[in-house]
């Protein structure tokens, strides 16, 4: 169960701060004025000019990326901020896990040998977001090595 969103402003705030808060915005249903319905869409971008929102980008369950004008949207039902591991949209979940793994691997490369509190906080947030079971064997080994180092220094 995710955290309910109350509007485009909430969704945009989550998307803008994704690196700090993790997760994704998923809606149970998005219906366009034309009658097309998309279930379990992940909202990936919201465009704004001044105070006006003008387009919403989302990924369907089939992995199709769509950008629609906000005036073409009839309903966004039950939007929630969820951890990536909790997403129902398998296509976006796969993509997001892949991107997070790649980012986490790069984080380990950058901080190699000098793991800071900030590094470990961000790494733990990513691991919590995608789930331990989503880590590759290589990343699991890196995480366990760093945990061992931090346990010895604490």
N, C-alpha and C positions, 0 to 999 in steps of 0.2 A: 504494500500500500504506500503510495507516494503522498506528497504534500499537495493539496489542491491549489490550483492557480485561480485567481479571480479576474484575470483579464490579460490583454496583450501587454500591458505595462509590466505585470509580474513575469510573464514569459520572457520578455525582452531583457529584464534584469537578470534572470537566471542564465540566459544565453550569453549576455555580456560578461558575466562573472563565472563562467563555466569552469575555468581553471581553479578558482578558489573554492567553489561549492561542489563541483563535480556533477555527475548525473546528466539527465536529459529531460526534455519536456515531451510527454506523450499524451495524446488525447484519444479517448475511446472511439470517437467518431468525429469526422470532419465532413460536413455536407456543403456542397456548392449550390448556388442558386439554380444551376442547370439541373440539379437533382442527383448528380454524381455523389456517391458516398464512399468514403475511405475510412476503414477501421484501423485502429491502433497506429495512427500516424505519429511520427516524431517530428516536431516542429524544430527546424534547424536554423531559421533566420527570420527576423522581422525587420523590415525597412521602415524608417521613420524620417520625415522631413519636418523639422520644427516639432510641433505638437501632434502632427498628423501621421498616423500609421498608414502606409499605402500598399505594402505587399507582405505576404507570408510565404516562406519557403518551407516545404515539408517533404518527408520521405515516406512512401507508402510501404505496406507489408511486402510488396513485390520488389522493393528496392528502387522504385521509380521516384525521381526527384521532380517535384512540381513547385512552381512559383505562381501564386495567384494574387490578384488584386484583392484587397480587403473587402471591397464592395461585391465581389463575387462569392464571398463566403456567407452561407446562410447560418450554419451552426458549427461551433466547436464544442463538443460535448465532453465533459469530465476531463479537462486537462490537468495533468499532475506532473510535479517534478519528482522523478524517480531515479534511483541508482541504475546504472547501466545494466547490472546483472538482473534487475527486476523488470526490464522492458519486455513487452509482449511482441513488439515488432522485431522479428528475428533478423530481417535484412539489415536494419539500422543497428541492431545490437551487435551483429557480427562486425560491421564496419567500425563502430565505436570502440569495441574491444581491441580490434586490430590497431587502431590509431593510438589508443591509450597504452597498449603494450610497446609500440614503437617509441612513444614519448618517454615511457618509464625506462626503457633500455638506454635511450639517449641521456636521460637524467643520471643514470648510473655511470655512463661513460664520462660525463662532464665532471661529476663529483668524485670520480675514482680516487680512493685513498684518503680523501678528506671529507667524510660524510658529516654534514652539519645537522643541527636540530631542524633547520628549515627544510633541508633535503629530506630528512626522515619523515617529517610531518606531511610533506607533499607526496612522497612515495606511499605512505600508509593510506592517505586519502584515495589515491589511485587504486591501490590494491583493494580497499574497501568498496570502491565504486564498481570495479569489474568482477570482484570475487577472486579468492585465492585459486580456485579451480581453473580460472581462465589464464593463469600465468603459464608461460612456456617453461619447459624444464630449465632452460638457461637462466630465465629471470628468477625462478624459484631458488636456484642455487645462489644467485647474487643476493637475494633478499635474506636467505638464511645466513650467508657469510656476514652481511652487514648487521643482522640481529646479534650474531655472535660477538662481533666487534663492540657493539654498543653495550652488550651485557657485561663484557670485560671491563669497559671504561666506566661504567656506572657504579 
